[in-house]
């Protein structure tokens, strides 16, 4: 399996793992939900877990890969405020905790770019399939 074939599956695996974590251990994610959002933090935690699982399934399937990968890129942008809140809330915690939460912030950029490259790769795969 080539790198371009593995990339969507790795992205799907990352999303599935995150989705399962949100559903299995919601308490650790509840605190990251910005207070400005309506409803309970737990509802948002569960909703994001379900969204991650749905995106994982759609990214894994070649037929739905492109729109799912673009939706994944948007999702990564959309959850950025939760990561900012997590970093802000950790500002008085021990240095290693602060370092991890702040260090996560720039990681959103490669995640967005990865999802976009999976979408672009889906275009290429469809073009090649059409030429075969």
C-alpha positions in Angstrom: 0.0 0.0 0.0 1.4 3.4 -1.0 1.8 6.4 1.2 -1.1 8.1 -0.6 -3.3 5.1 0.0 -2.4 4.9 3.7 -2.8 8.6 4.5 -6.7 8.6 4.3 -6.8 5.5 6.5 -4.4 7.0 9.0 -6.6 10.1 9.1 -9.7 8.0 9.6 -7.9 6.1 12.4 -7.0 9.3 14.1 -10.6 10.5 13.9 -12.0 7.2 15.1 -9.6 7.1 18.0 -10.6 10.7 19.0 -14.3 9.9 18.6 -14.0 6.8 20.8 -12.1 8.8 23.4 -14.8 11.5 23.5 -17.5 8.8 24.0 -15.6 6.6 26.4 -14.0 9.3 28.6 -16.2 12.4 28.1 -15.3 14.0 31.4 -11.8 14.9 30.3 -13.3 16.7 27.2 -16.2 18.5 28.9 -13.8 21.1 30.4 -12.6 22.1 27.0 -16.0 23.1 25.8 -16.3 27.0 25.6 -18.9 28.3 28.0 -20.4 30.5 25.3 -21.8 27.4 23.6 -25.5 26.7 24.4 -26.4 23.5 26.1 -24.4 21.2 28.3 -20.7 20.5 27.8 -21.4 16.8 27.8 -23.8 17.1 24.9 -21.1 18.9 22.9 -18.5 16.3 23.9 -20.7 13.5 22.7 -21.7 15.4 19.6 -18.0 15.9 18.7 -17.3 12.3 19.3 -20.1 11.2 17.0 -19.0 13.7 14.4 -15.4 12.3 14.6 -16.7 8.8 14.1 -18.9 9.8 11.2 -16.0 11.7 9.6 -13.7 8.7 10.1 -16.1 6.3 8.3 -16.6 8.8 5.5 -12.9 9.5 5.0 -12.2 5.7 5.0 -14.5 5.2 2.0 -13.2 6.3 -1.4 -16.6 7.4 -2.6 -17.1 9.9 0.2 -13.5 10.7 0.9 -13.2 14.1 -0.7 -16.2 15.8 0.9 -15.4 14.1 4.2 -11.8 15.2 4.2 -12.9 18.8 3.5 -15.4 18.5 6.3 -12.6 17.1 8.5 -10.5 20.2 7.7 -13.4 22.4 8.7 -13.9 20.3 11.9 -10.3 20.8 12.9 -10.7 24.6 12.5 -14.0 24.4 14.4 -12.5 22.7 17.4 -9.6 25.1 17.7 -11.4 27.3 20.2 -11.6 24.3 22.5 -7.9 23.9 22.3 -7.3 27.5 23.0 -9.6 27.2 26.1 -7.7 24.2 27.2 -4.4 26.1 27.0 -5.9 29.1 28.8 -7.4 27.0 31.6 -3.9 25.4 32.1 -2.1 28.7 32.5 -1.7 28.1 36.3 -1.0 24.4 36.1 2.5 22.8 36.2 4.8 23.7 33.3 4.6 20.3 31.6 0.8 20.6 31.4 1.0 24.1 30.1 3.6 23.1 27.5 1.4 20.3 26.2 -1.7 22.4 25.9 0.1 25.3 24.3 2.1 22.9 22.1 -1.2 21.4 20.7 -2.3 24.7 19.3 0.0 24.9 16.3 -0.6 21.2 15.6 -4.1 22.1 14.2 -2.3 23.6 11.2 -0.8 20.3 9.9 -4.0 18.5 10.8 -6.0 20.9 8.5 -3.4 20.6 5.8 -3.4 16.8 6.1 -7.2 16.7 5.7 -7.0 19.0 2.7 -4.3 16.8 1.1 -6.5 13.7 1.6 -9.2 15.6 -0.2 -6.8 16.5 -3.0 -5.6 12.9 -3.2 -9.2 11.8 -3.6 -9.5 14.0 -6.7 -6.3 12.4 -8.1 -7.5 8.9 -7.3 -10.8 9.6 -9.1 -9.1 11.1 -12.1 -6.8 8.1 -12.4 -9.7 5.7 -11.9 -11.6 7.5 -14.7 -8.6 7.1 -17.0 -8.3 3.4 -16.4 
